[in-house]
Amino acid sequence: MTNVPRESIVHTDTIVLRGLTRADAVVSVNGVLVDVDSAGAFTATVILRAAPNLIEIVASDFKGNKVSAILTIIYIP
């Protein structure tokens, strides 16, 4: 998650986040668990409100390692 833009402006009320992590990681987006496939890829659909939206992505493994990112997505209808 090192090359993720931290702030974006969009004109649609739904975005799809895609990422790549370790295949054994547990990933959540705003506290909701998302599936991680055998290659470590994950996808999450987020519904936005017409305002700044904070989106927290957390990836962790069973050894206690954790990586997180907070994105600000500004939805302008």
C-alpha positions as CSV (number, residue, x, y, z in Angstrom):
1,M,0.0,0.0,0.0
2,T,3.0,2.3,-0.4
3,N,2.0,3.8,-3.7
4,V,-1.6,4.6,-2.9
5,P,-2.7,8.2,-3.4
6,R,-4.0,9.5,-0.1
7,E,-6.6,11.8,-1.5
8,S,-8.8,11.7,-4.6
9,I,-11.8,13.5,-5.9
10,V,-14.4,11.4,-7.7
11,H,-17.8,12.1,-9.3
12,T,-19.4,8.8,-8.7
13,D,-20.9,7.5,-5.5
14,T,-19.3,4.1,-5.6
15,I,-15.6,3.1,-5.9
16,V,-13.9,-0.2,-6.2
17,L,-10.6,-0.6,-4.3
18,R,-8.2,-3.2,-5.4
19,G,-5.0,-4.2,-3.7
20,L,-2.4,-6.9,-3.3
21,T,-1.1,-8.4,-0.1
22,R,0.2,-11.7,1.1
23,A,-2.1,-14.6,0.5
24,D,-2.3,-15.4,4.2
25,A,-3.3,-11.9,5.2
26,V,-6.6,-10.7,6.6
27,V,-7.8,-7.5,5.0
28,S,-10.5,-5.1,6.2
29,V,-11.9,-2.0,4.6
30,N,-13.6,0.4,7.1
31,G,-13.8,-2.6,9.5
32,V,-15.5,-5.0,7.0
33,L,-13.5,-8.1,6.1
34,V,-12.8,-8.6,2.4
35,D,-11.8,-11.8,0.7
36,V,-8.1,-12.3,-0.2
37,D,-7.5,-14.8,-3.0
38,S,-4.6,-17.3,-3.3
39,A,-2.4,-14.7,-5.0
40,G,-3.1,-12.1,-2.3
41,A,-5.4,-9.9,-4.4
42,F,-8.4,-8.3,-2.9
43,T,-11.3,-6.1,-4.1
44,A,-13.8,-4.0,-2.1
45,T,-16.7,-1.8,-3.2
46,V,-17.2,1.3,-1.1
47,I,-20.3,3.5,-1.3
48,L,-19.5,7.2,-0.8
49,R,-21.5,10.1,0.6
50,A,-21.3,13.5,-0.9
51,A,-18.5,14.8,1.3
52,P,-15.0,13.7,2.3
53,N,-15.0,10.0,3.0
54,L,-12.2,8.4,5.1
55,I,-11.5,4.8,4.1
56,E,-9.2,2.7,6.3
57,I,-7.6,-0.3,4.8
58,V,-5.9,-2.8,7.2
59,A,-3.9,-5.9,6.3
60,S,-2.6,-8.1,9.0
61,D,-1.3,-11.7,9.4
62,F,-1.4,-14.3,12.1
63,K,2.1,-13.3,13.3
64,G,0.9,-9.9,14.4
65,N,2.3,-7.9,11.4
66,K,0.0,-5.1,10.4
67,V,-0.1,-2.5,7.6
68,S,-2.7,0.2,7.3
69,A,-3.6,3.1,5.1
70,I,-6.2,5.8,5.4
71,L,-7.5,7.3,2.1
72,T,-9.6,10.4,1.7
73,I,-12.0,10.2,-1.2
74,I,-14.0,13.3,-1.9
75,Y,-17.2,12.6,-3.8
76,I,-18.6,15.6,-5.7
77,P,-21.9,14.7,-7.4
